[in-house]
């Protein structure tokens, strides 16, 4: 293909640039982190991993119940959404705790929304709240009432799925890798892309869940999208569990290994 060497070279330069950005972010944000702060960061990752894993497993279980036509699928989705919100709140709280260090490293940026770590966390948190609305209303609004279903259930589903996708895209920023995934190096990219894939599958599920003719547009697409999305989120959540003993590369400057 004409120009393929130039394209390959550009791709290599972009890859090196992103890697350099991530390394620079770690140098600016991680040095000086106390042992107590490092331990708190690991605990946050553990809690996020646990709650997102439970929520993902429940969404998978709810999708399986819907496919089989048996079991309390709606209640299972509702509980799973609460687990997602719990995890997202912990993630947002952790991002807030990182703001002073980020502002010190970026004197010209004072607003929280300029920090991609905080922005991804807050967008994701709002997305989980939309899923709470969707799942709770889904227990009381019949899909046969197409107008009420589309307004009360489908719209929050679409908004929540869109916000999850936006959050996943923001999470590609090097700062997110430097902060949130500093203790899971080697798995960070897999976590980011699995979350991105899960968000895409949830979006596909929302397309299939559109109310139409006393039912949904495509129930198979709805259920399979939820099942695959939950699977991606589950694997990403398990990978998020931090190392028990960080390597020298992960250990903040001036602190001893835990």
N, C-alpha and C positions, 0 to 999 in steps of 0.2 A: 504494500500500500504506500503511495507517495506520501512522504512526510512522516512515516511511522517512527523513524529514528528521532525526529524532533518531538513527536508526541511522547515517546518513551522517556526522552530526556526531561521534558516538562513534568511528566508524572513523577519521575525520580526526584526532581527538584522540589515539587510540592510535598512529597512524602518526607524528605529531609527537613523541609521548612516546618511542617507540622510537628515532627519529632523535636526539632530545636525549640519550637514554641513551648512544647510540653516541658522540656528540660528547663527552660528559662523560668516557666511558671513555678516549677518545683523549687528552684533555687531562691526565687523571690518570696514564696509563701511558706515553705516548710522550715528553713533554718530558724533556730531559736525556739522551736516548738518544745515545750516542756514535756517531761515524762508523763505528768498528769494529763496534759492536753492530748498527748498521743494515745494514752489509755482510753480517754473519753471518746476519741475518734474511733477506736476499735469497737468500743461498746455500742456506739451509734450504728456502725456498720452491721454489727451482729443483730441488733434489734430491727433494723431495716430489712435485713436478710430474712429474719424469722417471720415478720409480719407480711412481707410481700410473698414469701413462699406459701404461707397459709392461705392468703387471699387468692393467689394464682391457682393453688390446688383446689380451692372451693369453686372458682370459676370453671375449672376443667370438670369438676364433679357435676356442677349445675348443667353444663353443656351436655355431658353424658346422660344425665337424667332426662333432659329435653329430647335427646335423640331416641332414647329408649321409651319415652312416654310414661315414665314412672318415677316417683320420688318427689320430694319438696324442692324442685328446681328453683322456684322464685325466692324462697327463703334462703336457700344456699347461696344464690347470687347476692342477696342483701347482706348476709354475714361476710361474704368475701369482699364486698365493696367497703364495709367498715374496716376490715383488715388492711385494705389498700390505703384508706384514709389515715389509719394509724401510722403505717409505714411512711407515708408521704409527709405527715406532720413531723415525725422525727427527723426526716431528711431536711425539711424546711428549717426546723430549729437548728440543726447542725450547720446549715448554710448561713443562718443568721449569726451563729457564733464565729464563723470564719470572716465575717465582714470587717471587723477592725484590722485584722492582719492584711486583708486584701486592700483596704483603703490606705494602709501604711505603705504598701508596695506600689500603689497607684495614686499618688497625691492629687492628681487632677480629676479623679473620678470619685465623687462622694455619694451619688445616688445608688441605692441598692440594686435597682433594675439594670444598671450597667454591669453588674457582676453576673456572668453567665451561670455560675453555680447557684446563686440565689434565684435567678430568673427561672431556670429549669425546675427548681424545687417548687416555687410558688405556682407555676403553671401546672405542674403535675398535681399539686395539692388541690387546686380548683377543679381539675379534671376528675379526681377521685370523688369530690363532693357532687359533681354532676352524676357520677355513677351511683352515688347514694340515693339521689333523687330518682334516678331511673329505676333502680331495683326496688325501692320502697313503693313507688307508685305502681310498679309492675305487679305487685301482690294484690292490688285492689282494682286496677283498671283492666277490664277484659279486652283482649285483642280484637274481639268481634266489634267493639265500639271503635271503629277505625279513627274517627276524628279525635276522640279523647285520648286514644292510645298514641297517635302520632304526636300530639301536643304534649302529653304528660310523660310518655315513656321514650318514644323514639328520638325526640329532639334532644333531651339530656344525654341520650346514648351517643348521638352524633357529636354533640359538643364535647363530651368527655373524651371520646375517641380522638377527636381533632386536637384537643389539648394534650393528650398523651403523646401524639405524634410530634407536635411542636416541641414539647419538653424533651423528647428523645433526640430531636435534631439539635436543640441547643446544647444538649449533653455531649455532643461531639467536640465542643470547644476544649482546647488543651487545659484550661484552668480547671475544668471539671475533673479531668483525669488526674491532675496534680493534687487536688484536694480530696475528692470523694473516693478515688480509687488508689490513693497513694500506698495503701496497705495490701492491695491485690494486684500489684504490678505483674504483668504477664497474662492477666485475665481481663484487664481493663477494656481492651478493644472488643473482646468477645461479649462482655457485659453490655457495652453500648449498642453493639449491632443486634444482639438478641432482643434488647428492649425496643429498638427501632423496628425489628421484624414483628414483635408482639403488638406494637402500636398499629402497624399496617394491617395485621390480621384482625384486630379489634375494629378497625375502620371498615374492613371488608364485611365483618359481621354486622355492623351498623347498616350498611347498604342493604343486606339481606333482610334486616329486621323492619324495614319500612312497612307500615300498615297498609293493606290493600285488599279490597274485596272481602272483608270480614276475617282476614288472616294476615300473615306477613308475606312480603314479596317473595322471599326465597328462604324458607325455614332451614334447608340444608346448609346454605351459605351462612346463615346466621349462626347456627350451632357449630359448624366446623370452624368458622372463623374464630369464634370464642374459644373453642377447644385448643386450636393451634396457637392462638395468642396467649392463652393461659400457660401452655407448655413452654413457650419462649420466655415468658416472664418468670416461670418457675426455675428454669435452668439458670437464667441470669441472676436470680435471687440467691440460689445455692452458690454460684461462683462469687457472689459478693462477700461471702463469709471471709473475714480477714485471716491472715496467717496468725497462728498461735504465737510463733516466735518470728518477728520481722527479720528480714535479711539486713545486712549492713547498708544496702542501697535504700531500704525503706526507713531506716532508723533516723529520726530527726537529729540534727546537729546538737551535740552537747548532752544527749540523753543516753542512758544505758539500755541495753536490750531488756525487754520485759520478761 
